[in-house]
């Protein structure tokens, strides 16, 4: 059962906005969805690394 979903940064594709990073509050787990980083070049970007680090920190809390 999913209780709440929080949408964060958005990306643009074909002029439409869609979520790029979001969280799902589940009764037994913390879930982060992330559609970024499909291109390996993103893995070395400071902003991408910060999103991953912050996501992991949120899940660990």
N, C-alpha and C positions, 0 to 999 in steps of 0.2 A: 504494500500500500504506500503510495507516494503522498506525502502531506502537502508540501509546498515546493515551489520551484521559483528560483530567482534568476532572472536573465541579466547578464552583464554586457560587456562590450559587443558591439555588432559589427558585421562585415557587410560589404556590398557585393552583390552578384546580380547582374542583369537589371540593375536599378532598384532591386528589392533589398530590404534589410532582413537579416537573419541573425540569430544568436551565434556568437563565436565561442563564448565561454559562459557556462551557467552552472548553478549548483542545484542539487535536489536534496531536500531534507527527507530522509527515509527514517522510519522509527528505529531501525537497527543499524544504520550506516550513514556516513556522509559521502555524497557522490559529487564529483566534479566532472562535467562534460566539457571537452575542449576539442574544437575542430581545427585548431591551428597546428602548424608544424608538419603538415603533410609533405612539404618541400624541405629536404634535409638542410638547405641553406638557412632556414629559420632557426635551426638548433643552436647556432652560434650567436644569435642576436640577443643582446642584453635584455630587451623587453620580453622576448619569449622565455628566456631563462627565469626571469622574475615572475612571470605568470605561473610557470611550473613550480617554482619554489614556494610561492604564496599558496598555491593549490595544495601542495603537500603539507604545508604548515597548518592550513585550515582543516584538512582531513585528520591530522594527528591530534588536534585539540579535542 
